[in-house]
Amino acid sequence: MISKHSTVSGAHFAFTDRWGGVSAVPYEELNLGGAVGDDPEAVRTNRTLAATSLGIDPARVVWMNQVHGRDVAVVDGPWGSDADIPSVDAVVTARRGLALAVLTADCTPVLLADPVAKVAAAAHAGRPGMVAGVVPAAVEAMVALGADPARIVARTGPAVCGRCYEVPEAMRADVAAVEPTAHAETSWGTPAVDVTAGVHAQLDRLRVRDREQSPVCTLESGDHFSYRRDRTTGRLAGYVWLD
C-alpha cells in the first residue's frame, strides 16, 4: 500500500503503490484517483485506507484537480467540497497536520517541506508542468510563507523514467530548449524525455540540495499504475505533511 514513507525532522513524505485497496480491474487495487472512471465509493474507501495506514485523518487531506499547468494554491484547510477543488498543479501550506496529496500514473510527484519554517508543498510535474515551471512556482510560494530553499527537503516519487518515456524528436527538442537535463534517449535508441531529471535540475538551481529520487519506473513496475502502459488505469498518490 505505502511503498515508501520517510520522515525528516517532523516532515513526512509517503508514496503509494497499487496494492491494498478495493478497486476492481482495471483499477486494481489502490486507485486513489477520482477522475479515471473508477467507482467513487471504491476511491473513497481507498483514500481512507491509505490515509489511515499513514496515521493521518482522511478528512485532512488536500487534493487537486490537476491540469498540467503551473498554478499553485496556498491552503490552510481541506476544501469544503469536491466542487471547491481548484484546477492547480501544486498546493502549499503552513498548517501543521494538513496532508497535501498529488496523483500520478507516470508523471513525477514532487513533495517538498521546510521542517524549520513548517511549510510543505506537493506538486504534479508531468512533461508540460515541468516545462511550465510548476516546481519553481511551488518553491516560490513556499518562500513567500517563510521557507528557505537551502532548508527544503525534496522527494520525488515513482514516475516513468527517461529510458522509457519515448516522444517525437521535435517534442524532445522543445523540452530540452527549456530544460536541457530532460533530454534523454530510450533504451531502444529513440528520442525520450526524463521529467524527473528536469525537476531535480530545477530544484538544484533553486538551491534545494536535500533531494531524493525514487528508483521506480512506473512503466516498468507491475506494482505501480502507468497510463502509458495501460491507458485505463488507477492513480498513485504522494503525501506530504508536517507534525
Phi and psi restraints in degrees (value plus and minus 20) as a CYANA .aco file:
   2 ILE   PHI    -122.6   -82.6
   2 ILE   PSI      90.2   130.2
   3 SER   PHI    -100.6   -60.6
   3 SER   PSI     -43.6    -3.6
   4 LYS   PHI    -175.9  -135.9
   4 LYS   PSI     108.7   148.7
   5 HIS   PHI    -161.0  -121.0
   5 HIS   PSI     101.2   141.2
   6 SER   PHI    -153.2  -113.2
   6 SER   PSI     136.2   176.2
   7 THR   PHI    -151.1  -111.1
   7 THR   PSI     113.1   153.1
   8 VAL   PHI    -149.5  -109.5
   8 VAL   PSI      87.8   127.8
   9 SER   PHI      30.7    70.7
   9 SER   PSI      23.0    63.0
  10 GLY   PHI      68.5   108.5
  10 GLY   PSI     -19.6    20.4
  11 ALA   PHI    -121.3   -81.3
  11 ALA   PSI     108.6   148.6
  12 HIS   PHI    -129.2   -89.2
  12 HIS   PSI     119.0   159.0
  13 PHE   PHI    -151.7  -111.7
  13 PHE   PSI     108.5   148.5
  14 ALA   PHI    -163.8  -123.8
  14 ALA   PSI     124.8   164.8
  15 PHE   PHI    -151.7  -111.7
  15 PHE   PSI     120.6   160.6
  16 THR   PHI    -114.9   -74.9
  16 THR   PSI     141.3   181.3
  17 ASP   PHI    -128.9   -88.9
  17 ASP   PSI    -183.1  -143.1
  18 ARG   PHI    -115.9   -75.9
  18 ARG   PSI     -18.6    21.4
  19 TRP   PHI    -124.2   -84.2
  19 TRP   PSI     137.1   177.1
  20 GLY   PHI      77.9   117.9
  20 GLY   PSI     -10.4    29.6
  21 GLY   PHI    -132.1   -92.1
  21 GLY   PSI    -185.7  -145.7
  22 VAL   PHI    -138.2   -98.2
  22 VAL   PSI     -18.7    21.3
  23 SER   PHI     -91.0   -51.0
  23 SER   PSI     126.5   166.5
  24 ALA   PHI    -109.6   -69.6
  24 ALA   PSI     148.7   188.7
  25 VAL   PHI     -74.9   -34.9
  25 VAL   PSI     118.3   158.3
  26 PRO   PHI    -112.7   -72.7
  26 PRO   PSI      -4.2    35.8
  27 TYR   PHI    -120.4   -80.4
  27 TYR   PSI      -9.4    30.6
  28 GLU   PHI     -84.0   -44.0
  28 GLU   PSI     117.3   157.3
  29 GLU   PHI    -135.5   -95.5
  29 GLU   PSI     -61.3   -21.3
  30 LEU   PHI    -116.6   -76.6
  30 LEU   PSI      41.6    81.6
  31 ASN   PHI     -94.1   -54.1
  31 ASN   PSI     105.3   145.3
  32 LEU   PHI    -129.8   -89.8
  32 LEU   PSI     -17.7    22.3
  33 GLY   PHI    -111.0   -71.0
  33 GLY   PSI     110.6   150.6
  34 GLY   PHI    -114.2   -74.2
  34 GLY   PSI     -16.7    23.3
  35 ALA   PHI    -147.2  -107.2
  35 ALA   PSI      12.4    52.4
  36 VAL   PHI    -138.2   -98.2
  36 VAL   PSI     -13.6    26.4
  37 GLY   PHI      80.0   120.0
  37 GLY   PSI     -19.8    20.2
  38 ASP   PHI     -96.8   -56.8
  38 ASP   PSI     141.8   181.8
  39 ASP   PHI     -81.7   -41.7
  39 ASP   PSI     101.4   141.4
  40 PRO   PHI     -76.8   -36.8
  40 PRO   PSI     -55.3   -15.3
  41 GLU   PHI     -87.0   -47.0
  41 GLU   PSI     -57.4   -17.4
  42 ALA   PHI     -84.1   -44.1
  42 ALA   PSI     -60.5   -20.5
  43 VAL   PHI     -83.8   -43.8
  43 VAL   PSI     -64.0   -24.0
  44 ARG   PHI     -80.7   -40.7
  44 ARG   PSI     -62.0   -22.0
  45 THR   PHI     -83.6   -43.6
  45 THR   PSI     -64.0   -24.0
  46 ASN   PHI     -82.0   -42.0
  46 ASN   PSI     -61.4   -21.4
  47 ARG   PHI     -85.6   -45.6
  47 ARG   PSI     -55.9   -15.9
  48 THR   PHI     -87.4   -47.4
  48 THR   PSI     -63.6   -23.6
  49 LEU   PHI     -80.8   -40.8
  49 LEU   PSI     -65.6   -25.6
  50 ALA   PHI     -85.1   -45.1
  50 ALA   PSI     -66.1   -26.1
  51 ALA   PHI     -84.5   -44.5
  51 ALA   PSI     -64.3   -24.3
  52 THR   PHI     -81.6   -41.6
  52 THR   PSI     -58.2   -18.2
  53 SER   PHI     -85.7   -45.7
  53 SER   PSI     -43.0    -3.0
  54 LEU   PHI    -114.2   -74.2
  54 LEU   PSI     -25.0    15.0
  55 GLY   PHI      58.2    98.2
  55 GLY   PSI       3.3    43.3
  56 ILE   PHI    -135.0   -95.0
  56 ILE   PSI     135.2   175.2
  57 ASP   PHI     -97.3   -57.3
  57 ASP   PSI     100.8   140.8
  58 PRO   PHI     -76.5   -36.5
  58 PRO   PSI     -48.0    -8.0
  59 ALA   PHI     -97.9   -57.9
  59 ALA   PSI     -28.7    11.3
  60 ARG   PHI    -128.7   -88.7
  60 ARG   PSI       9.7    49.7
  61 VAL   PHI    -127.9   -87.9
  61 VAL   PSI     111.1   151.1
  62 VAL   PHI    -121.5   -81.5
  62 VAL   PSI     100.2   140.2
  63 TRP   PHI    -124.8   -84.8
  63 TRP   PSI     149.6   189.6
  64 MET   PHI    -147.7  -107.7
  64 MET   PSI     136.1   176.1
  65 ASN   PHI    -114.9   -74.9
  65 ASN   PSI      79.0   119.0
  66 GLN   PHI    -103.4   -63.4
  66 GLN   PSI     113.5   153.5
  67 VAL   PHI    -151.8  -111.8
  67 VAL   PSI      -5.2    34.8
  68 HIS   PHI      44.4    84.4
  68 HIS   PSI      16.2    56.2
  69 GLY   PHI    -133.5   -93.5
  69 GLY   PSI    -175.4  -135.4
  70 ARG   PHI    -147.5  -107.5
  70 ARG   PSI     -11.0    29.0
  71 ASP   PHI     -92.3   -52.3
  71 ASP   PSI     125.5   165.5
  72 VAL   PHI    -143.7  -103.7
  72 VAL   PSI     118.3   158.3
  73 ALA   PHI    -132.3   -92.3
  73 ALA   PSI     109.3   149.3
  74 VAL   PHI    -113.9   -73.9
  74 VAL   PSI     105.6   145.6
  75 VAL   PHI    -146.8  -106.8
  75 VAL   PSI     131.0   171.0
  76 ASP   PHI    -148.4  -108.4
  76 ASP   PSI      -9.1    30.9
  77 GLY   PHI    -193.9  -153.9
  77 GLY   PSI     151.5   191.5
  78 PRO   PHI     -85.9   -45.9
  78 PRO   PSI     137.9   177.9
  79 TRP   PHI     -87.7   -47.7
  79 TRP   PSI     130.1   170.1
  80 GLY   PHI     -85.7   -45.7
  80 GLY   PSI     -58.2   -18.2
  81 SER   PHI    -175.7  -135.7
  81 SER   PSI     150.5   190.5
  82 ASP   PHI     -79.3   -39.3
  82 ASP   PSI     -51.3   -11.3
  83 ALA   PHI     -87.3   -47.3
  83 ALA   PSI     -38.8     1.2
  84 ASP   PHI    -107.7   -67.7
  84 ASP   PSI     -30.0    10.0
  85 ILE   PHI     -90.1   -50.1
  85 ILE   PSI     101.0   141.0
  86 PRO   PHI    -100.4   -60.4
  86 PRO   PSI     142.3   182.3
  87 SER   PHI    -106.2   -66.2
  87 SER   PSI      72.8   112.8
  88 VAL   PHI    -159.1  -119.1
  88 VAL   PSI     146.6   186.6
  89 ASP   PHI    -142.6  -102.6
  89 ASP   PSI      -8.2    31.8
  90 ALA   PHI    -174.5  -134.5
  90 ALA   PSI     123.8   163.8
  91 VAL   PHI    -147.3  -107.3
  91 VAL   PSI     123.6   163.6
  92 VAL   PHI    -153.3  -113.3
  92 VAL   PSI     122.5   162.5
  93 THR   PHI    -166.6  -126.6
  93 THR   PSI     132.6   172.6
  94 ALA   PHI    -134.0   -94.0
  94 ALA   PSI      -4.3    35.7
  95 ARG   PHI    -115.9   -75.9
  95 ARG   PSI      99.7   139.7
  96 ARG   PHI     -88.5   -48.5
  96 ARG   PSI     126.8   166.8
  97 GLY   PHI      59.1    99.1
  97 GLY   PSI     -20.4    19.6
  98 LEU   PHI    -117.9   -77.9
  98 LEU   PSI      98.6   138.6
  99 ALA   PHI    -109.9   -69.9
  99 ALA   PSI     114.2   154.2
 100 LEU   PHI    -125.2   -85.2
 100 LEU   PSI     114.5   154.5
 101 ALA   PHI    -143.2  -103.2
 101 ALA   PSI     125.8   165.8
 102 VAL   PHI    -151.6  -111.6
 102 VAL   PSI     116.1   156.1
 103 LEU   PHI    -122.8   -82.8
 103 LEU   PSI     118.5   158.5
 104 THR   PHI    -169.6  -129.6
 104 THR   PSI     140.8   180.8
 105 ALA   PHI    -173.0  -133.0
 105 ALA   PSI      23.6    63.6
 106 ASP   PHI     126.4   166.4
 106 ASP   PSI     -56.8   -16.8
 107 CYS   PHI     -83.2   -43.2
 107 CYS   PSI     145.7   185.7
 108 THR   PHI    -112.1   -72.1
 108 THR   PSI      97.7   137.7
 109 PRO   PHI    -103.4   -63.4
 109 PRO   PSI     109.6   149.6
 110 VAL   PHI    -139.3   -99.3
 110 VAL   PSI     100.9   140.9
 111 LEU   PHI    -134.3   -94.3
 111 LEU   PSI     112.0   152.0
 112 LEU   PHI    -153.8  -113.8
 112 LEU   PSI     124.7   164.7
 113 ALA   PHI    -177.0  -137.0
 113 ALA   PSI     119.5   159.5
 114 ASP   PHI    -125.6   -85.6
 114 ASP   PSI      82.6   122.6
 115 PRO   PHI     -86.3   -46.3
 115 PRO   PSI     -42.2    -2.2
 116 VAL   PHI     -99.6   -59.6
 116 VAL   PSI     -69.9   -29.9
 117 ALA   PHI     -96.7   -56.7
 117 ALA   PSI     -33.2     6.8
 118 LYS   PHI      39.8    79.8
 118 LYS   PSI      32.2    72.2
 119 VAL   PHI    -145.8  -105.8
 119 VAL   PSI     114.3   154.3
 120 ALA   PHI    -151.2  -111.2
 120 ALA   PSI     139.4   179.4
 121 ALA   PHI    -170.7  -130.7
 121 ALA   PSI     129.6   169.6
 122 ALA   PHI    -148.4  -108.4
 122 ALA   PSI     114.6   154.6
 123 ALA   PHI    -153.5  -113.5
 123 ALA   PSI     126.8   166.8
 124 HIS   PHI    -126.0   -86.0
 124 HIS   PSI      87.2   127.2
 125 ALA   PHI    -134.2   -94.2
 125 ALA   PSI      66.4   106.4
 126 GLY   PHI    -102.0   -62.0
 126 GLY   PSI    -195.3  -155.3
 127 ARG   PHI     -76.5   -36.5
 127 ARG   PSI     -69.7   -29.7
 128 PRO   PHI     -84.2   -44.2
 128 PRO   PSI     -59.3   -19.3
 129 GLY   PHI     -88.7   -48.7
 129 GLY   PSI     -58.8   -18.8
 130 MET   PHI     -81.9   -41.9
 130 MET   PSI     -64.9   -24.9
 131 VAL   PHI     -84.7   -44.7
 131 VAL   PSI     -58.7   -18.7
 132 ALA   PHI     -91.8   -51.8
 132 ALA   PSI     -41.1    -1.1
 133 GLY   PHI      73.7   113.7
 133 GLY   PSI      17.5    57.5
 134 VAL   PHI     -85.7   -45.7
 134 VAL   PSI     -54.4   -14.4
 135 VAL   PHI     -90.9   -50.9
 135 VAL   PSI     -67.2   -27.2
 136 PRO   PHI     -77.7   -37.7
 136 PRO   PSI     -55.7   -15.7
 137 ALA   PHI     -84.8   -44.8
 137 ALA   PSI     -59.0   -19.0
 138 ALA   PHI     -85.2   -45.2
 138 ALA   PSI     -63.2   -23.2
 139 VAL   PHI     -83.5   -43.5
 139 VAL   PSI     -60.2   -20.2
 140 GLU   PHI     -79.6   -39.6
 140 GLU   PSI     -62.2   -22.2
 141 ALA   PHI     -86.8   -46.8
 141 ALA   PSI     -55.7   -15.7
 142 MET   PHI     -84.2   -44.2
 142 MET   PSI     -64.0   -24.0
 143 VAL   PHI     -81.0   -41.0
 143 VAL   PSI     -57.3   -17.3
 144 ALA   PHI     -83.4   -43.4
 144 ALA   PSI     -41.8    -1.8
 145 LEU   PHI    -117.4   -77.4
 145 LEU   PSI     -13.9    26.1
 146 GLY   PHI      89.2   129.2
 146 GLY   PSI     -19.0    21.0
 147 ALA   PHI     -93.9   -53.9
 147 ALA   PSI     133.5   173.5
 148 ASP   PHI    -136.1   -96.1
 148 ASP   PSI     101.1   141.1
 149 PRO   PHI     -71.9   -31.9
 149 PRO   PSI     -53.4   -13.4
 150 ALA   PHI     -87.0   -47.0
 150 ALA   PSI     -39.5     0.5
 151 ARG   PHI    -119.4   -79.4
 151 ARG   PSI     -31.0     9.0
 152 ILE   PHI     -89.0   -49.0
 152 ILE   PSI     113.4   153.4
 153 VAL   PHI    -119.8   -79.8
 153 VAL   PSI     109.2   149.2
 154 ALA   PHI    -142.1  -102.1
 154 ALA   PSI     113.5   153.5
 155 ARG   PHI    -152.4  -112.4
 155 ARG   PSI     106.6   146.6
 156 THR   PHI    -129.7   -89.7
 156 THR   PSI     119.5   159.5
 157 GLY   PHI    -119.4   -79.4
 157 GLY   PSI    -190.1  -150.1
 158 PRO   PHI     -74.2   -34.2
 158 PRO   PSI     114.6   154.6
 159 ALA   PHI    -178.1  -138.1
 159 ALA   PSI     142.8   182.8
 160 VAL   PHI     -86.5   -46.5
 160 VAL   PSI     115.1   155.1
 161 CYS   PHI    -109.1   -69.1
 161 CYS   PSI     146.6   186.6
 162 GLY   PHI     -85.6   -45.6
 162 GLY   PSI     -39.5     0.5
 163 ARG   PHI     -99.1   -59.1
 163 ARG   PSI     -32.4     7.6
 164 CYS   PHI    -139.1   -99.1
 164 CYS   PSI     -38.2     1.8
 165 TYR   PHI    -107.7   -67.7
 165 TYR   PSI      59.6    99.6
 166 GLU   PHI     -94.8   -54.8
 166 GLU   PSI     115.5   155.5
 167 VAL   PHI    -159.9  -119.9
 167 VAL   PSI     142.9   182.9
 168 PRO   PHI     -82.8   -42.8
 168 PRO   PSI     132.7   172.7
 169 GLU   PHI     -76.3   -36.3
 169 GLU   PSI     -61.1   -21.1
 170 ALA   PHI     -83.4   -43.4
 170 ALA   PSI     -57.4   -17.4
 171 MET   PHI     -87.7   -47.7
 171 MET   PSI     -62.6   -22.6
 172 ARG   PHI     -79.2   -39.2
 172 ARG   PSI     -61.6   -21.6
 173 ALA   PHI     -84.1   -44.1
 173 ALA   PSI     -60.9   -20.9
 174 ASP   PHI     -83.9   -43.9
 174 ASP   PSI     -62.3   -22.3
 175 VAL   PHI     -86.1   -46.1
 175 VAL   PSI     -65.7   -25.7
 176 ALA   PHI     -86.1   -46.1
 176 ALA   PSI     -45.8    -5.8
 177 ALA   PHI     -85.4   -45.4
 177 ALA   PSI     -49.0    -9.0
 178 VAL   PHI    -111.9   -71.9
 178 VAL   PSI     -64.3   -24.3
 179 GLU   PHI    -154.9  -114.9
 179 GLU   PSI      71.2   111.2
 180 PRO   PHI     -77.2   -37.2
 180 PRO   PSI     -50.9   -10.9
 181 THR   PHI     -84.7   -44.7
 181 THR   PSI     -41.5    -1.5
 182 ALA   PHI    -100.0   -60.0
 182 ALA   PSI     -28.3    11.7
 183 HIS   PHI     -82.6   -42.6
 183 HIS   PSI     104.6   144.6
 184 ALA   PHI    -165.4  -125.4
 184 ALA   PSI     153.6   193.6
 185 GLU   PHI    -156.7  -116.7
 185 GLU   PSI     118.3   158.3
 186 THR   PHI     -87.9   -47.9
 186 THR   PSI     146.1   186.1
 187 SER   PHI     -87.1   -47.1
 187 SER   PSI     -33.9     6.1
 188 TRP   PHI    -125.3   -85.3
 188 TRP   PSI      -8.4    31.6
 189 GLY   PHI      70.7   110.7
 189 GLY   PSI      -1.4    38.6
 190 THR   PHI    -130.7   -90.7
 190 THR   PSI     146.0   186.0
 191 PRO   PHI     -80.2   -40.2
 191 PRO   PSI     123.4   163.4
 192 ALA   PHI    -170.0  -130.0
 192 ALA   PSI     147.2   187.2
 193 VAL   PHI    -146.8  -106.8
 193 VAL   PSI     117.2   157.2
 194 ASP   PHI    -130.7   -90.7
 194 ASP   PSI      73.1   113.1
 195 VAL   PHI     -84.4   -44.4
 195 VAL   PSI     -62.9   -22.9
 196 THR   PHI     -82.4   -42.4
 196 THR   PSI     -59.9   -19.9
 197 ALA   PHI     -81.4   -41.4
 197 ALA   PSI     -59.6   -19.6
 198 GLY   PHI     -83.0   -43.0
 198 GLY   PSI     -62.4   -22.4
 199 VAL   PHI     -81.3   -41.3
 199 VAL   PSI     -65.2   -25.2
 200 HIS   PHI     -87.3   -47.3
 200 HIS   PSI     -53.5   -13.5
 201 ALA   PHI     -85.2   -45.2
 201 ALA   PSI     -60.9   -20.9
 202 GLN   PHI     -83.4   -43.4
 202 GLN   PSI     -63.9   -23.9
 203 LEU   PHI     -83.8   -43.8
 203 LEU   PSI     -58.4   -18.4
 204 ASP   PHI     -82.7   -42.7
 204 ASP   PSI     -62.3   -22.3
 205 ARG   PHI     -85.8   -45.8
 205 ARG   PSI     -45.3    -5.3
 206 LEU   PHI    -105.3   -65.3
 206 LEU   PSI     -16.8    23.2
 207 ARG   PHI      54.5    94.5
 207 ARG   PSI       1.9    41.9
 208 VAL   PHI    -106.5   -66.5
 208 VAL   PSI      87.5   127.5
 209 ARG   PHI    -120.6   -80.6
 209 ARG   PSI     -49.5    -9.5
 210 ASP   PHI    -104.1   -64.1
 210 ASP   PSI      70.0   110.0
 211 ARG   PHI    -150.5  -110.5
 211 ARG   PSI     121.4   161.4
 212 GLU   PHI    -155.0  -115.0
 212 GLU   PSI     126.5   166.5
 213 GLN   PHI    -142.4  -102.4
 213 GLN   PSI     112.5   152.5
 214 SER   PHI     -83.6   -43.6
 214 SER   PSI     119.7   159.7
 215 PRO   PHI    -100.6   -60.6
 215 PRO   PSI     -23.4    16.6
 216 VAL   PHI    -101.9   -61.9
 216 VAL   PSI     107.5   147.5
 217 CYS   PHI    -116.6   -76.6
 217 CYS   PSI      99.6   139.6
 218 THR   PHI     -82.8   -42.8
 218 THR   PSI     -54.6   -14.6
 219 LEU   PHI     -89.0   -49.0
 219 LEU   PSI     -52.6   -12.6
 220 GLU   PHI    -104.7   -64.7
 220 GLU   PSI     -41.8    -1.8
 221 SER   PHI    -116.9   -76.9
 221 SER   PSI     101.6   141.6
 222 GLY   PHI     -92.8   -52.8
 222 GLY   PSI     -28.0    12.0
 223 ASP   PHI    -110.4   -70.4
 223 ASP   PSI     -18.5    21.5
 224 HIS   PHI    -153.0  -113.0
 224 HIS   PSI     131.7   171.7
 225 PHE   PHI     -94.3   -54.3
 225 PHE   PSI     123.3   163.3
 226 SER   PHI    -161.1  -121.1
 226 SER   PSI      96.7   136.7
 227 TYR   PHI     -87.7   -47.7
 227 TYR   PSI     -59.4   -19.4
 228 ARG   PHI     -85.4   -45.4
 228 ARG   PSI     -52.2   -12.2
 229 ARG   PHI    -101.1   -61.1
 229 ARG   PSI     -63.8   -23.8
 230 ASP   PHI    -136.1   -96.1
 230 ASP   PSI     -33.8     6.2
 231 ARG   PHI      42.0    82.0
 231 ARG   PSI     -97.1   -57.1
 232 THR   PHI    -105.1   -65.1
 232 THR   PSI      88.3   128.3
 233 THR   PHI    -181.2  -141.2
 233 THR   PSI     158.1   198.1
 234 GLY   PHI    -108.1   -68.1
 234 GLY   PSI    -191.3  -151.3
 235 ARG   PHI    -149.5  -109.5
 235 ARG   PSI     118.4   158.4
 236 LEU   PHI    -103.8   -63.8
 236 LEU   PSI     146.8   186.8
 237 ALA   PHI    -154.7  -114.7
 237 ALA   PSI     126.5   166.5
 238 GLY   PHI    -132.9   -92.9
 238 GLY   PSI     119.3   159.3
 239 TYR   PHI    -145.9  -105.9
 239 TYR   PSI     118.9   158.9
 240 VAL   PHI    -154.7  -114.7
 240 VAL   PSI     118.5   158.5
 241 TRP   PHI    -177.5  -137.5
 241 TRP   PSI     142.9   182.9
 242 LEU   PHI    -138.1   -98.1
 242 LEU   PSI     118.9   158.9
